[in-house]
Amino acid sequence: LLSSRRARYTVLVTHYAPTFLTLVGEDRRIWSRLGHPRLEAVIKRRAPDVVIHGHAHNGRRTASVGGVPVYNVALPLWRSLVEIRLEPRGLEALL
């Protein structure tokens, strides 16, 4: 899906963490049940505009994989809904 972009922004949404970077703060013994870093290669190769996941209630709120922002939007972590604003990029940023 990421290879056939036609939208202004590409958002990758997963339930489990696509990187261990946002699991810092969780018990390391359960990281494998909260996510897996295998998707990091996909994120780096396809470069979506943003990656959003939940599930890591005690992890980090944000991280970056290959320059792509990764948001852990688990409600217990933020204690509120999370609003993510994407800025125009490329030629759109110049208009």
PyMOL Python script that loads the backbone (N, CA, C, O; Angstrom):
from pymol import cmd

cmd.read_pdbstr("""\
ATOM      1  N   LEU A   1       0.810  -1.202   0.000  1.00  0.00           N
ATOM      2  CA  LEU A   1       0.000   0.000   0.000  1.00  0.00           C
ATOM      3  C   LEU A   1       0.853   1.266   0.000  1.00  0.00           C
ATOM      4  O   LEU A   1       0.519   2.256  -0.652  1.00  0.00           O
ATOM      5  N   LEU A   2       1.954   1.217   0.740  1.00  0.00           N
ATOM      6  CA  LEU A   2       2.796   2.408   0.805  1.00  0.00           C
ATOM      7  C   LEU A   2       3.459   2.727  -0.526  1.00  0.00           C
ATOM      8  O   LEU A   2       3.840   3.873  -0.763  1.00  0.00           O
ATOM      9  N   SER A   3       3.602   1.733  -1.398  1.00  0.00           N
ATOM     10  CA  SER A   3       4.270   1.971  -2.678  1.00  0.00           C
ATOM     11  C   SER A   3       3.351   2.612  -3.711  1.00  0.00           C
ATOM     12  O   SER A   3       3.833   3.082  -4.741  1.00  0.00           O
ATOM     13  N   SER A   4       2.050   2.646  -3.467  1.00  0.00           N
ATOM     14  CA  SER A   4       1.114   3.215  -4.446  1.00  0.00           C
ATOM     15  C   SER A   4       0.444   4.469  -3.891  1.00  0.00           C
ATOM     16  O   SER A   4      -0.783   4.564  -3.874  1.00  0.00           O
ATOM     17  N   ARG A   5       1.231   5.408  -3.449  1.00  0.00           N
ATOM     18  CA  ARG A   5       0.709   6.643  -2.867  1.00  0.00           C
ATOM     19  C   ARG A   5      -0.027   7.484  -3.891  1.00  0.00           C
ATOM     20  O   ARG A   5       0.439   7.672  -5.015  1.00  0.00           O
ATOM     21  N   ARG A   6      -1.170   7.981  -3.489  1.00  0.00           N
ATOM     22  CA  ARG A   6      -1.893   8.942  -4.315  1.00  0.00           C
ATOM     23  C   ARG A   6      -2.440  10.079  -3.465  1.00  0.00           C
ATOM     24  O   ARG A   6      -3.003  11.039  -3.991  1.00  0.00           O
ATOM     25  N   ALA A   7      -2.278   9.973  -2.176  1.00  0.00           N
ATOM     26  CA  ALA A   7      -2.824  10.959  -1.258  1.00  0.00           C
ATOM     27  C   ALA A   7      -1.786  12.025  -0.919  1.00  0.00           C
ATOM     28  O   ALA A   7      -0.594  11.853  -1.170  1.00  0.00           O
ATOM     29  N   ARG A   8      -2.253  13.107  -0.357  1.00  0.00           N
ATOM     30  CA  ARG A   8      -1.362  14.184   0.063  1.00  0.00           C
ATOM     31  C   ARG A   8      -0.410  13.704   1.153  1.00  0.00           C
ATOM     32  O   ARG A   8       0.776  14.036   1.136  1.00  0.00           O
ATOM     33  N   TYR A   9      -0.921  12.932   2.087  1.00  0.00           N
ATOM     34  CA  TYR A   9      -0.110  12.386   3.176  1.00  0.00           C
ATOM     35  C   TYR A   9      -0.300  10.884   3.250  1.00  0.00           C
ATOM     36  O   TYR A   9      -1.373  10.364   2.942  1.00  0.00           O
ATOM     37  N   THR A  10       0.745  10.197   3.659  1.00  0.00           N
ATOM     38  CA  THR A  10       0.673   8.756   3.873  1.00  0.00           C
ATOM     39  C   THR A  10       0.893   8.496   5.352  1.00  0.00           C
ATOM     40  O   THR A  10       1.913   8.885   5.921  1.00  0.00           O
ATOM     41  N   VAL A  11      -0.086   7.828   5.972  1.00  0.00           N
ATOM     42  CA  VAL A  11      -0.049   7.542   7.396  1.00  0.00           C
ATOM     43  C   VAL A  11      -0.059   6.032   7.577  1.00  0.00           C
ATOM     44  O   VAL A  11      -0.954   5.347   7.082  1.00  0.00           O
ATOM     45  N   LEU A  12       0.933   5.518   8.284  1.00  0.00           N
ATOM     46  CA  LEU A  12       0.984   4.100   8.610  1.00  0.00           C
ATOM     47  C   LEU A  12       0.468   3.945  10.034  1.00  0.00           C
ATOM     48  O   LEU A  12       1.034   4.516  10.966  1.00  0.00           O
ATOM     49  N   VAL A  13      -0.609   3.173  10.208  1.00  0.00           N
ATOM     50  CA  VAL A  13      -1.224   2.971  11.519  1.00  0.00           C
ATOM     51  C   VAL A  13      -1.122   1.498  11.885  1.00  0.00           C
ATOM     52  O   VAL A  13      -1.517   0.629  11.107  1.00  0.00           O
ATOM     53  N   THR A  14      -0.591   1.222  13.071  1.00  0.00           N
ATOM     54  CA  THR A  14      -0.518  -0.143  13.579  1.00  0.00           C
ATOM     55  C   THR A  14      -0.999  -0.142  15.026  1.00  0.00           C
ATOM     56  O   THR A  14      -0.971   0.888  15.698  1.00  0.00           O
ATOM     57  N   HIS A  15      -1.435  -1.293  15.492  1.00  0.00           N
ATOM     58  CA  HIS A  15      -1.806  -1.393  16.906  1.00  0.00           C
ATOM     59  C   HIS A  15      -0.542  -1.564  17.744  1.00  0.00           C
ATOM     60  O   HIS A  15      -0.325  -0.847  18.721  1.00  0.00           O
ATOM     61  N   TYR A  16       0.279  -2.517  17.350  1.00  0.00           N
ATOM     62  CA  TYR A  16       1.523  -2.786  18.072  1.00  0.00           C
ATOM     63  C   TYR A  16       2.628  -1.856  17.578  1.00  0.00           C
ATOM     64  O   TYR A  16       2.578  -1.363  16.451  1.00  0.00           O
ATOM     65  N   ALA A  17       3.620  -1.622  18.426  1.00  0.00           N
ATOM     66  CA  ALA A  17       4.722  -0.721  18.082  1.00  0.00           C
ATOM     67  C   ALA A  17       5.550  -1.284  16.927  1.00  0.00           C
ATOM     68  O   ALA A  17       5.935  -2.453  16.963  1.00  0.00           O
ATOM     69  N   PRO A  18       5.832  -0.468  15.899  1.00  0.00           N
ATOM     70  CA  PRO A  18       6.651  -0.911  14.776  1.00  0.00           C
ATOM     71  C   PRO A  18       8.149  -0.724  15.033  1.00  0.00           C
ATOM     72  O   PRO A  18       8.966  -0.943  14.139  1.00  0.00           O
ATOM     73  N   THR A  19       8.498  -0.329  16.225  1.00  0.00           N
ATOM     74  CA  THR A  19       9.880  -0.099  16.630  1.00  0.00           C
ATOM     75  C   THR A  19       9.972  -0.277  18.137  1.00  0.00           C
ATOM     76  O   THR A  19       8.988  -0.075  18.848  1.00  0.00           O
ATOM     77  N   PHE A  20      11.132  -0.646  18.622  1.00  0.00           N
ATOM     78  CA  PHE A  20      11.334  -0.720  20.069  1.00  0.00           C
ATOM     79  C   PHE A  20      11.627   0.668  20.656  1.00  0.00           C
ATOM     80  O   PHE A  20      11.625   0.826  21.877  1.00  0.00           O
ATOM     81  N   LEU A  21      11.875   1.664  19.816  1.00  0.00           N
ATOM     82  CA  LEU A  21      12.224   3.000  20.297  1.00  0.00           C
ATOM     83  C   LEU A  21      11.129   3.621  21.157  1.00  0.00           C
ATOM     84  O   LEU A  21      11.431   4.371  22.086  1.00  0.00           O
ATOM     85  N   THR A  22       9.871   3.325  20.867  1.00  0.00           N
ATOM     86  CA  THR A  22       8.776   3.885  21.660  1.00  0.00           C
ATOM     87  C   THR A  22       8.386   2.980  22.826  1.00  0.00           C
ATOM     88  O   THR A  22       7.435   3.275  23.549  1.00  0.00           O
ATOM     89  N   LEU A  23       9.107   1.894  23.009  1.00  0.00           N
ATOM     90  CA  LEU A  23       8.822   0.994  24.130  1.00  0.00           C
ATOM     91  C   LEU A  23       9.679   1.297  25.355  1.00  0.00           C
ATOM     92  O   LEU A  23       9.472   0.707  26.415  1.00  0.00           O
ATOM     93  N   VAL A  24      10.632   2.203  25.219  1.00  0.00           N
ATOM     94  CA  VAL A  24      11.466   2.582  26.362  1.00  0.00           C
ATOM     95  C   VAL A  24      10.552   3.116  27.465  1.00  0.00           C
ATOM     96  O   VAL A  24       9.764   4.035  27.241  1.00  0.00           O
ATOM     97  N   GLY A  25      10.668   2.534  28.646  1.00  0.00           N
ATOM     98  CA  GLY A  25       9.775   2.871  29.757  1.00  0.00           C
ATOM     99  C   GLY A  25       8.900   1.689  30.138  1.00  0.00           C
ATOM    100  O   GLY A  25       8.412   1.600  31.264  1.00  0.00           O
ATOM    101  N   GLU A  26       8.706   0.776  29.181  1.00  0.00           N
ATOM    102  CA  GLU A  26       7.990  -0.471  29.435  1.00  0.00           C
ATOM    103  C   GLU A  26       8.980  -1.494  29.988  1.00  0.00           C
ATOM    104  O   GLU A  26      10.189  -1.351  29.811  1.00  0.00           O
ATOM    105  N   ASP A  27       8.470  -2.513  30.652  1.00  0.00           N
ATOM    106  CA  ASP A  27       9.307  -3.613  31.135  1.00  0.00           C
ATOM    107  C   ASP A  27       9.928  -4.304  29.922  1.00  0.00           C
ATOM    108  O   ASP A  27       9.210  -4.841  29.080  1.00  0.00           O
ATOM    109  N   ARG A  28      11.247  -4.292  29.832  1.00  0.00           N
ATOM    110  CA  ARG A  28      11.949  -4.850  28.666  1.00  0.00           C
ATOM    111  C   ARG A  28      11.585  -6.321  28.424  1.00  0.00           C
ATOM    112  O   ARG A  28      11.646  -6.788  27.287  1.00  0.00           O
ATOM    113  N   ARG A  29      11.214  -7.041  29.460  1.00  0.00           N
ATOM    114  CA  ARG A  29      10.875  -8.462  29.302  1.00  0.00           C
ATOM    115  C   ARG A  29       9.612  -8.674  28.470  1.00  0.00           C
ATOM    116  O   ARG A  29       9.398  -9.773  27.960  1.00  0.00           O
ATOM    117  N   ILE A  30       8.770  -7.650  28.320  1.00  0.00           N
ATOM    118  CA  ILE A  30       7.531  -7.823  27.551  1.00  0.00           C
ATOM    119  C   ILE A  30       7.547  -7.070  26.222  1.00  0.00           C
ATOM    120  O   ILE A  30       6.527  -7.008  25.534  1.00  0.00           O
ATOM    121  N   TRP A  31       8.689  -6.501  25.857  1.00  0.00           N
ATOM    122  CA  TRP A  31       8.754  -5.759  24.594  1.00  0.00           C
ATOM    123  C   TRP A  31       8.280  -6.590  23.413  1.00  0.00           C
ATOM    124  O   TRP A  31       7.591  -6.071  22.534  1.00  0.00           O
ATOM    125  N   SER A  32       8.631  -7.855  23.374  1.00  0.00           N
ATOM    126  CA  SER A  32       8.243  -8.687  22.223  1.00  0.00           C
ATOM    127  C   SER A  32       6.733  -8.873  22.144  1.00  0.00           C
ATOM    128  O   SER A  32       6.224  -9.275  21.098  1.00  0.00           O
ATOM    129  N   ARG A  33       6.010  -8.592  23.212  1.00  0.00           N
ATOM    130  CA  ARG A  33       4.547  -8.678  23.195  1.00  0.00           C
ATOM    131  C   ARG A  33       3.894  -7.330  22.922  1.00  0.00           C
ATOM    132  O   ARG A  33       2.678  -7.247  22.747  1.00  0.00           O
ATOM    133  N   LEU A  34       4.693  -6.287  22.886  1.00  0.00           N
ATOM    134  CA  LEU A  34       4.172  -4.942  22.653  1.00  0.00           C
ATOM    135  C   LEU A  34       4.470  -4.419  21.252  1.00  0.00           C
ATOM    136  O   LEU A  34       3.853  -3.454  20.799  1.00  0.00           O
ATOM    137  N   GLY A  35       5.405  -5.051  20.575  1.00  0.00           N
ATOM    138  CA  GLY A  35       5.765  -4.587  19.243  1.00  0.00           C
ATOM    139  C   GLY A  35       6.946  -5.354  18.700  1.00  0.00           C
ATOM    140  O   GLY A  35       7.446  -6.285  19.331  1.00  0.00           O
ATOM    141  N   HIS A  36       7.386  -4.952  17.523  1.00  0.00           N
ATOM    142  CA  HIS A  36       8.534  -5.606  16.898  1.00  0.00           C
ATOM    143  C   HIS A  36       9.203  -4.617  15.952  1.00  0.00           C
ATOM    144  O   HIS A  36       8.515  -3.909  15.217  1.00  0.00           O
ATOM    145  N   PRO A  37      10.525  -4.557  15.959  1.00  0.00           N
ATOM    146  CA  PRO A  37      11.222  -3.583  15.116  1.00  0.00           C
ATOM    147  C   PRO A  37      11.337  -3.977  13.644  1.00  0.00           C
ATOM    148  O   PRO A  37      11.963  -3.255  12.868  1.00  0.00           O
ATOM    149  N   ARG A  38      10.760  -5.084  13.251  1.00  0.00           N
ATOM    150  CA  ARG A  38      10.873  -5.520  11.853  1.00  0.00           C
ATOM    151  C   ARG A  38      10.286  -4.489  10.887  1.00  0.00           C
ATOM    152  O   ARG A  38      10.750  -4.375   9.752  1.00  0.00           O
ATOM    153  N   LEU A  39       9.280  -3.746  11.320  1.00  0.00           N
ATOM    154  CA  LEU A  39       8.679  -2.744  10.438  1.00  0.00           C
ATOM    155  C   LEU A  39       9.574  -1.522  10.229  1.00  0.00           C
ATOM    156  O   LEU A  39       9.298  -0.703   9.353  1.00  0.00           O
ATOM    157  N   GLU A  40      10.634  -1.389  11.015  1.00  0.00           N
ATOM    158  CA  GLU A  40      11.540  -0.256  10.813  1.00  0.00           C
ATOM    159  C   GLU A  40      12.082  -0.227   9.386  1.00  0.00           C
ATOM    160  O   GLU A  40      12.220   0.846   8.800  1.00  0.00           O
ATOM    161  N   ALA A  41      12.387  -1.382   8.828  1.00  0.00           N
ATOM    162  CA  ALA A  41      12.911  -1.441   7.453  1.00  0.00           C
ATOM    163  C   ALA A  41      11.876  -0.928   6.457  1.00  0.00           C
ATOM    164  O   ALA A  41      12.223  -0.230   5.504  1.00  0.00           O
ATOM    165  N   VAL A  42      10.622  -1.268   6.671  1.00  0.00           N
ATOM    166  CA  VAL A  42       9.543  -0.797   5.790  1.00  0.00           C
ATOM    167  C   VAL A  42       9.395   0.717   5.922  1.00  0.00           C
ATOM    168  O   VAL A  42       9.250   1.422   4.923  1.00  0.00           O
ATOM    169  N   ILE A  43       9.433   1.205   7.146  1.00  0.00           N
ATOM    170  CA  ILE A  43       9.308   2.647   7.373  1.00  0.00           C
ATOM    171  C   ILE A  43      10.443   3.392   6.681  1.00  0.00           C
ATOM    172  O   ILE A  43      10.206   4.413   6.035  1.00  0.00           O
ATOM    173  N   LYS A  44      11.658   2.901   6.806  1.00  0.00           N
ATOM    174  CA  LYS A  44      12.809   3.557   6.170  1.00  0.00           C
ATOM    175  C   LYS A  44      12.726   3.498   4.650  1.00  0.00           C
ATOM    176  O   LYS A  44      13.071   4.463   3.968  1.00  0.00           O
ATOM    177  N   ARG A  45      12.268   2.364   4.120  1.00  0.00           N
ATOM    178  CA  ARG A  45      12.217   2.187   2.671  1.00  0.00           C
ATOM    179  C   ARG A  45      11.076   2.981   2.040  1.00  0.00           C
ATOM    180  O   ARG A  45      11.269   3.606   0.997  1.00  0.00           O
ATOM    181  N   ARG A  46       9.901   2.968   2.647  1.00  0.00           N
ATOM    182  CA  ARG A  46       8.715   3.597   2.046  1.00  0.00           C
ATOM    183  C   ARG A  46       8.459   5.020   2.523  1.00  0.00           C
ATOM    184  O   ARG A  46       7.733   5.774   1.875  1.00  0.00           O
ATOM    185  N   ALA A  47       9.050   5.386   3.647  1.00  0.00           N
ATOM    186  CA  ALA A  47       8.982   6.751   4.187  1.00  0.00           C
ATOM    187  C   ALA A  47       7.578   7.355   4.201  1.00  0.00           C
ATOM    188  O   ALA A  47       7.324   8.341   3.509  1.00  0.00           O
ATOM    189  N   PRO A  48       6.665   6.773   4.980  1.00  0.00           N
ATOM    190  CA  PRO A  48       5.369   7.439   5.136  1.00  0.00           C
ATOM    191  C   PRO A  48       5.584   8.783   5.834  1.00  0.00           C
ATOM    192  O   PRO A  48       6.649   9.022   6.401  1.00  0.00           O
ATOM    193  N   ASP A  49       4.601   9.641   5.795  1.00  0.00           N
ATOM    194  CA  ASP A  49       4.744  10.946   6.436  1.00  0.00           C
ATOM    195  C   ASP A  49       4.742  10.838   7.955  1.00  0.00           C
ATOM    196  O   ASP A  49       5.395  11.624   8.642  1.00  0.00           O
ATOM    197  N   VAL A  50       4.012   9.871   8.469  1.00  0.00           N
ATOM    198  CA  VAL A  50       3.921   9.684   9.913  1.00  0.00           C
ATOM    199  C   VAL A  50       3.512   8.240  10.199  1.00  0.00           C
ATOM    200  O   VAL A  50       2.816   7.611   9.402  1.00  0.00           O
ATOM    201  N   VAL A  51       3.951   7.725  11.341  1.00  0.00           N
ATOM    202  CA  VAL A  51       3.565   6.392  11.803  1.00  0.00           C
ATOM    203  C   VAL A  51       2.881   6.567  13.153  1.00  0.00           C
ATOM    204  O   VAL A  51       3.376   7.285  14.021  1.00  0.00           O
ATOM    205  N   ILE A  52       1.738   5.903  13.321  1.00  0.00           N
ATOM    206  CA  ILE A  52       0.960   6.009  14.554  1.00  0.00           C
ATOM    207  C   ILE A  52       0.679   4.614  15.080  1.00  0.00           C
ATOM    208  O   ILE A  52       0.254   3.729  14.337  1.00  0.00           O
ATOM    209  N   HIS A  53       0.920   4.427  16.368  1.00  0.00           N
ATOM    210  CA  HIS A  53       0.578   3.147  17.003  1.00  0.00           C
ATOM    211  C   HIS A  53       0.119   3.397  18.430  1.00  0.00           C
ATOM    212  O   HIS A  53       0.277   4.497  18.959  1.00  0.00           O
ATOM    213  N   GLY A  54      -0.443   2.383  19.042  1.00  0.00           N
ATOM    214  CA  GLY A  54      -0.852   2.444  20.443  1.00  0.00           C
ATOM    215  C   GLY A  54      -0.199   1.309  21.195  1.00  0.00           C
ATOM    216  O   GLY A  54       0.909   0.889  20.863  1.00  0.00           O
ATOM    217  N   HIS A  55      -0.883   0.814  22.204  1.00  0.00           N
ATOM    218  CA  HIS A  55      -0.543  -0.417  22.913  1.00  0.00           C
ATOM    219  C   HIS A  55       0.559  -0.286  23.949  1.00  0.00           C
ATOM    220  O   HIS A  55       0.573  -1.064  24.903  1.00  0.00           O
ATOM    221  N   ALA A  56       1.474   0.646  23.816  1.00  0.00           N
ATOM    222  CA  ALA A  56       2.588   0.779  24.761  1.00  0.00           C
ATOM    223  C   ALA A  56       2.232   1.851  25.789  1.00  0.00           C
ATOM    224  O   ALA A  56       2.581   3.020  25.621  1.00  0.00           O
ATOM    225  N   HIS A  57       1.548   1.455  26.836  1.00  0.00           N
ATOM    226  CA  HIS A  57       0.970   2.387  27.803  1.00  0.00           C
ATOM    227  C   HIS A  57       1.995   3.130  28.650  1.00  0.00           C
ATOM    228  O   HIS A  57       1.691   4.196  29.185  1.00  0.00           O
ATOM    229  N   ASN A  58       3.197   2.591  28.781  1.00  0.00           N
ATOM    230  CA  ASN A  58       4.229   3.226  29.610  1.00  0.00           C
ATOM    231  C   ASN A  58       5.473   3.598  28.811  1.00  0.00           C
ATOM    232  O   ASN A  58       6.510   3.924  29.388  1.00  0.00           O
ATOM    233  N   GLY A  59       5.373   3.550  27.494  1.00  0.00           N
ATOM    234  CA  GLY A  59       6.528   3.810  26.641  1.00  0.00           C
ATOM    235  C   GLY A  59       6.739   5.284  26.379  1.00  0.00           C
ATOM    236  O   GLY A  59       6.223   6.144  27.093  1.00  0.00           O
ATOM    237  N   ARG A  60       7.503   5.555  25.347  1.00  0.00           N
ATOM    238  CA  ARG A  60       7.761   6.928  24.911  1.00  0.00           C
ATOM    239  C   ARG A  60       6.626   7.403  24.018  1.00  0.00           C
ATOM    240  O   ARG A  60       5.994   6.609  23.322  1.00  0.00           O
ATOM    241  N   ARG A  61       6.379   8.685  24.046  1.00  0.00           N
ATOM    242  CA  ARG A  61       5.322   9.257  23.206  1.00  0.00           C
ATOM    243  C   ARG A  61       5.734   9.332  21.741  1.00  0.00           C
ATOM    244  O   ARG A  61       4.921   9.081  20.851  1.00  0.00           O
ATOM    245  N   THR A  62       6.987   9.674  21.490  1.00  0.00           N
ATOM    246  CA  THR A  62       7.436   9.844  20.107  1.00  0.00           C
ATOM    247  C   THR A  62       8.839   9.289  19.912  1.00  0.00           C
ATOM    248  O   THR A  62       9.610   9.121  20.858  1.00  0.00           O
ATOM    249  N   ALA A  63       9.136   9.015  18.666  1.00  0.00           N
ATOM    250  CA  ALA A  63      10.471   8.589  18.250  1.00  0.00           C
ATOM    251  C   ALA A  63      10.586   8.930  16.771  1.00  0.00           C
ATOM    252  O   ALA A  63       9.649   9.458  16.172  1.00  0.00           O
ATOM    253  N   SER A  64      11.725   8.628  16.195  1.00  0.00           N
ATOM    254  CA  SER A  64      11.938   8.846  14.767  1.00  0.00           C
ATOM    255  C   SER A  64      12.658   7.634  14.197  1.00  0.00           C
ATOM    256  O   SER A  64      13.647   7.164  14.759  1.00  0.00           O
ATOM    257  N   VAL A  65      12.153   7.135  13.076  1.00  0.00           N
ATOM    258  CA  VAL A  65      12.774   6.008  12.377  1.00  0.00           C
ATOM    259  C   VAL A  65      13.087   6.479  10.962  1.00  0.00           C
ATOM    260  O   VAL A  65      12.175   6.729  10.173  1.00  0.00           O
ATOM    261  N   GLY A  66      14.353   6.598  10.641  1.00  0.00           N
ATOM    262  CA  GLY A  66      14.739   7.061   9.312  1.00  0.00           C
ATOM    263  C   GLY A  66      14.198   8.435   8.979  1.00  0.00           C
ATOM    264  O   GLY A  66      13.908   8.724   7.818  1.00  0.00           O
ATOM    265  N   GLY A  67      14.057   9.289   9.987  1.00  0.00           N
ATOM    266  CA  GLY A  67      13.527  10.628   9.774  1.00  0.00           C
ATOM    267  C   GLY A  67      12.013  10.706   9.772  1.00  0.00           C
ATOM    268  O   GLY A  67      11.453  11.792   9.625  1.00  0.00           O
ATOM    269  N   VAL A  68      11.338   9.573   9.932  1.00  0.00           N
ATOM    270  CA  VAL A  68       9.872   9.530   9.951  1.00  0.00           C
ATOM    271  C   VAL A  68       9.406   9.590  11.407  1.00  0.00           C
ATOM    272  O   VAL A  68       9.842   8.776  12.221  1.00  0.00           O
ATOM    273  N   PRO A  69       8.530  10.539  11.750  1.00  0.00           N
ATOM    274  CA  PRO A  69       8.043  10.601  13.122  1.00  0.00           C
ATOM    275  C   PRO A  69       7.124   9.419  13.441  1.00  0.00           C
ATOM    276  O   PRO A  69       6.254   9.053  12.650  1.00  0.00           O
ATOM    277  N   VAL A  70       7.343   8.835  14.621  1.00  0.00           N
ATOM    278  CA  VAL A  70       6.533   7.715  15.100  1.00  0.00           C
ATOM    279  C   VAL A  70       5.863   8.172  16.390  1.00  0.00           C
ATOM    280  O   VAL A  70       6.536   8.591  17.332  1.00  0.00           O
ATOM    281  N   TYR A  71       4.535   8.089  16.428  1.00  0.00           N
ATOM    282  CA  TYR A  71       3.766   8.498  17.597  1.00  0.00           C
ATOM    283  C   TYR A  71       3.139   7.286  18.261  1.00  0.00           C
ATOM    284  O   TYR A  71       2.450   6.499  17.613  1.00  0.00           O
ATOM    285  N   ASN A  72       3.380   7.140  19.555  1.00  0.00           N
ATOM    286  CA  ASN A  72       2.701   6.146  20.376  1.00  0.00           C
ATOM    287  C   ASN A  72       1.526   6.881  21.010  1.00  0.00           C
ATOM    288  O   ASN A  72       1.723   7.678  21.928  1.00  0.00           O
ATOM    289  N   VAL A  73       0.318   6.627  20.539  1.00  0.00           N
ATOM    290  CA  VAL A  73      -0.849   7.386  20.990  1.00  0.00           C
ATOM    291  C   VAL A  73      -1.671   6.631  22.037  1.00  0.00           C
ATOM    292  O   VAL A  73      -2.871   6.869  22.173  1.00  0.00           O
ATOM    293  N   ALA A  74      -1.032   5.730  22.769  1.00  0.00           N
ATOM    294  CA  ALA A  74      -1.739   4.980  23.813  1.00  0.00           C
ATOM    295  C   ALA A  74      -2.389   5.960  24.796  1.00  0.00           C
ATOM    296  O   ALA A  74      -1.716   6.826  25.355  1.00  0.00           O
ATOM    297  N   LEU A  75      -3.676   5.817  24.996  1.00  0.00           N
ATOM    298  CA  LEU A  75      -4.424   6.742  25.849  1.00  0.00           C
ATOM    299  C   LEU A  75      -3.872   6.820  27.275  1.00  0.00           C
ATOM    300  O   LEU A  75      -3.771   7.923  27.813  1.00  0.00           O
ATOM    301  N   PRO A  76      -3.508   5.694  27.915  1.00  0.00           N
ATOM    302  CA  PRO A  76      -2.959   5.807  29.273  1.00  0.00           C
ATOM    303  C   PRO A  76      -1.643   6.598  29.328  1.00  0.00           C
ATOM    304  O   PRO A  76      -1.312   7.170  30.367  1.00  0.00           O
ATOM    305  N   LEU A  77      -0.911   6.634  28.243  1.00  0.00           N
ATOM    306  CA  LEU A  77       0.356   7.364  28.199  1.00  0.00           C
ATOM    307  C   LEU A  77       0.124   8.874  28.130  1.00  0.00           C
ATOM    308  O   LEU A  77       0.771   9.635  28.849  1.00  0.00           O
ATOM    309  N   TRP A  78      -0.789   9.302  27.273  1.00  0.00           N
ATOM    310  CA  TRP A  78      -1.049  10.725  27.061  1.00  0.00           C
ATOM    311  C   TRP A  78      -2.122  11.268  28.002  1.00  0.00           C
ATOM    312  O   TRP A  78      -2.124  12.455  28.328  1.00  0.00           O
ATOM    313  N   ARG A  79      -3.028  10.402  28.436  1.00  0.00           N
ATOM    314  CA  ARG A  79      -4.178  10.771  29.274  1.00  0.00           C
ATOM    315  C   ARG A  79      -5.136  11.726  28.560  1.00  0.00           C
ATOM    316  O   ARG A  79      -5.899  12.449  29.200  1.00  0.00           O
ATOM    317  N   SER A  80      -5.086  11.717  27.245  1.00  0.00           N
ATOM    318  CA  SER A  80      -6.011  12.503  26.430  1.00  0.00           C
ATOM    319  C   SER A  80      -5.889  12.019  24.986  1.00  0.00           C
ATOM    320  O   SER A  80      -5.000  11.237  24.652  1.00  0.00           O
ATOM    321  N   LEU A  81      -6.791  12.495  24.146  1.00  0.00           N
ATOM    322  CA  LEU A  81      -6.689  12.189  22.724  1.00  0.00           C
ATOM    323  C   LEU A  81      -5.502  12.957  22.148  1.00  0.00           C
ATOM    324  O   LEU A  81      -5.149  14.030  22.637  1.00  0.00           O
ATOM    325  N   VAL A  82      -4.900  12.404  21.122  1.00  0.00           N
ATOM    326  CA  VAL A  82      -3.708  13.010  20.527  1.00  0.00           C
ATOM    327  C   VAL A  82      -4.064  13.577  19.159  1.00  0.00           C
ATOM    328  O   VAL A  82      -4.637  12.882  18.320  1.00  0.00           O
ATOM    329  N   GLU A  83      -3.724  14.829  18.943  1.00  0.00           N
ATOM    330  CA  GLU A  83      -3.924  15.467  17.645  1.00  0.00           C
ATOM    331  C   GLU A  83      -2.560  15.644  16.996  1.00  0.00           C
ATOM    332  O   GLU A  83      -1.648  16.225  17.584  1.00  0.00           O
ATOM    333  N   ILE A  84      -2.435  15.138  15.784  1.00  0.00           N
ATOM    334  CA  ILE A  84      -1.174  15.233  15.051  1.00  0.00           C
ATOM    335  C   ILE A  84      -1.421  16.086  13.815  1.00  0.00           C
ATOM    336  O   ILE A  84      -2.263  15.755  12.980  1.00  0.00           O
ATOM    337  N   ARG A  85      -0.693  17.172  13.706  1.00  0.00           N
ATOM    338  CA  ARG A  85      -0.831  18.060  12.544  1.00  0.00           C
ATOM    339  C   ARG A  85       0.359  17.846  11.619  1.00  0.00           C
ATOM    340  O   ARG A  85       1.514  17.933  12.037  1.00  0.00           O
ATOM    341  N   LEU A  86       0.062  17.570  10.379  1.00  0.00           N
ATOM    342  CA  LEU A  86       1.116  17.368   9.384  1.00  0.00           C
ATOM    343  C   LEU A  86       1.295  18.650   8.581  1.00  0.00           C
ATOM    344  O   LEU A  86       0.326  19.254   8.122  1.00  0.00           O
ATOM    345  N   GLU A  87       2.523  19.042   8.425  1.00  0.00           N
ATOM    346  CA  GLU A  87       2.847  20.249   7.668  1.00  0.00           C
ATOM    347  C   GLU A  87       3.028  19.894   6.197  1.00  0.00           C
ATOM    348  O   GLU A  87       3.476  18.793   5.876  1.00  0.00           O
ATOM    349  N   PRO A  88       2.679  20.825   5.292  1.00  0.00           N
ATOM    350  CA  PRO A  88       2.935  20.579   3.874  1.00  0.00           C
ATOM    351  C   PRO A  88       4.420  20.335   3.639  1.00  0.00           C
ATOM    352  O   PRO A  88       5.270  20.868   4.351  1.00  0.00           O
ATOM    353  N   ARG A  89       4.715  19.524   2.634  1.00  0.00           N
ATOM    354  CA  ARG A  89       6.115  19.245   2.314  1.00  0.00           C
ATOM    355  C   ARG A  89       6.299  19.305   0.808  1.00  0.00           C
ATOM    356  O   ARG A  89       5.324  19.383   0.061  1.00  0.00           O
ATOM    357  N   GLY A  90       7.520  19.270   0.372  1.00  0.00           N
ATOM    358  CA  GLY A  90       7.807  19.336  -1.056  1.00  0.00           C
ATOM    359  C   GLY A  90       7.350  20.659  -1.645  1.00  0.00           C
ATOM    360  O   GLY A  90       7.487  21.706  -1.012  1.00  0.00           O
ATOM    361  N   LEU A  91       6.809  20.613  -2.849  1.00  0.00           N
ATOM    362  CA  LEU A  91       6.351  21.830  -3.522  1.00  0.00           C
ATOM    363  C   LEU A  91       5.197  22.493  -2.797  1.00  0.00           C
ATOM    364  O   LEU A  91       5.064  23.716  -2.840  1.00  0.00           O
ATOM    365  N   GLU A  92       4.357  21.709  -2.128  1.00  0.00           N
ATOM    366  CA  GLU A  92       3.234  22.281  -1.383  1.00  0.00           C
ATOM    367  C   GLU A  92       3.703  23.236  -0.300  1.00  0.00           C
ATOM    368  O   GLU A  92       3.016  24.212   0.002  1.00  0.00           O
ATOM    369  N   ALA A  93       4.847  22.974   0.282  1.00  0.00           N
ATOM    370  CA  ALA A  93       5.365  23.832   1.345  1.00  0.00           C
ATOM    371  C   ALA A  93       5.727  25.219   0.815  1.00  0.00           C
ATOM    372  O   ALA A  93       5.777  26.184   1.577  1.00  0.00           O
ATOM    373  N   LEU A  94       5.977  25.315  -0.472  1.00  0.00           N
ATOM    374  CA  LEU A  94       6.362  26.593  -1.072  1.00  0.00           C
ATOM    375  C   LEU A  94       5.169  27.429  -1.494  1.00  0.00           C
ATOM    376  O   LEU A  94       5.317  28.618  -1.775  1.00  0.00           O
ATOM    377  N   LEU A  95       4.000  26.832  -1.544  1.00  0.00           N
ATOM    378  CA  LEU A  95       2.812  27.562  -2.005  1.00  0.00           C
ATOM    379  C   LEU A  95       2.189  28.396  -0.922  1.00  0.00           C
ATOM    380  O   LEU A  95       1.184  29.065  -1.159  1.00  0.00           O
TER     381      LEU A  95
END
""", "prot")
cmd.dss("prot")
cmd.show_as("cartoon", "prot")
cmd.util.cbc("prot")
cmd.orient("prot")
